[in-house]
Amino acid sequence: MHKYLAIACLAVAAALAGCASQERLTAKAVGCGTREVSVIPSAFSHKGMETAWCATCRGKVYRCATNAQRSRVDCQPSREGDGCGG
């Protein structure tokens, strides 16, 4: 029984280690440090979406999107009407 519990714990830990936060994904996509990025309230967050979000870094607002696996991310400067309020 302990063997199966240990395997399950390792699997969960490995899965969580592979998860990338929106802040980390944004930082990588726009060339900012993770501590410079703030995810902001947006039309996406109000709808509970996790694959699209808005974030700021160094005074600029970005609209970001990723695939479900979070293996690709694209962040573009926010424009009026894109859901970021910019």
Disulfide bonds with the S-S distance in Angstrom:
Cys32-Cys57 1.81
Cys54-Cys84 1.91
Cys64-Cys75 2.05
